[in-house]
Each structure stands twice: as C-alpha cells, then as structure tokens.
Amino acid sequence: MGAAILNLNRIVAAVLAIVTFSVPAMAEETRLDRLFAQLSQAEPQEARRLAAEIELELSKSGSAAMDLLLRRGEDALQAGELAAAIEHLSAAIDHAPQFAEAWHLRSVAFFKQDRYGLALHDIEQALALEPRHFNVIYGLGVLLNEMGQPEMAVDAFSRALAIHPHHEDVTKARESAVRKLGSAEL
C-alpha cells in the first residue's frame, strides 16, 4: 500500500509539473494568435507596434541559452560575419529545433552567402513551425525574386501582406516584382 501511494504521489507530481509548465506555452500561443489577429486589422502606426511585439515573442525560445545563441547569431549577421552567424544559429537549431526564429535568421545568412537551396530549406522549416511569420514569407519572396521567379515572389509578398498589410519593405518589394513581371510581358 505504501509503495502504491508513493507511486501515485509521483504521478500526481509529474502531471502537475506538466500542467504548470504547459500553461505558459499555451498562453503564449494564445497571445501570438491575438497579436496576429490584431495586426491584420490595425492601422499603420498600431501595426508597427504589433509587429514589433510579434517579433519579440518569436525571438523567445523559452530557453535563456537558446535566446543567447539567437542574439549572437543576429549580432554576427548584422556585422556581416556570416559563418559565425550560421554557427550560432545552427547550434540554436540543434538544441531547439522548434525555434522558428533561429531557422529564419539562418535562412537570411545562407541567402547572403548565395546558398539559396539551404536558405529555402530553412524558410520551409520556419514556415512549418510558424506559418504566419511575415518576415519569413517576405524572405521567401525575396529569394524567389532573386531566383528569377517574380510571379511566385509576388504571391509570397501578397501572402505576407495579408498577415501584415502595412509592412513597408514587403509593399515595396511586391511593387518592384509586379513591375518586373509587367516588363517581362512586354
């Protein structure tokens, strides 16, 4: 009887731990859902604020160590140290494969190295994890445009704008790709 109670206590403790640690993750998803829903309806000024909040939430892995690797990768990327960026971001992905933002930033580093196949693979992974990630979809459009696929790029840019209608870079890139398509038809 004593062993059964001890096992029951362990099971209850395990269930409580699972529930306790799952609630923040579920609340986070709900918060992102709410932010994305507000973003698609927001005026330009509010959209910038909401987009910044979404980007901040997407940069949180739930692990301080993975967040640090992401920041190091992002810093290296901004400094033009692409090999170091890829190294940091690959480490984050290896330890947290569900971290969409690490996949996203590594795709940017690969793109800057003209390694389009690897960039496309990472974009695919990021979108599988977070299909509403407007910056990843924008990156897909840029990649497709660079690869001579302006029609597909316009589709990607349009998809990004459906999520974030006031994204200035996406709007400009879409207009440029549409012009490119128009001149190709002449």
Protein Blocks (a to p, Z undefined) as FASTA:
>chain_A
ZZmmmmmmmmmmmmmmmmmmmmmmmmmmmmmmmmmmmmmmpcfklmmmmmmmmmmmmmpg
oiaklmmmmmmmmmmmmnopaklmmmmmmmmmmmmmmlmklmmmmmmmmmmnopaklmmm
mmmmmmmmmmmlmklmmmmmmmmmmnopaklmmmmmmmmmmmmmmlmklmmmmmmmmmmm
mmmmZZ
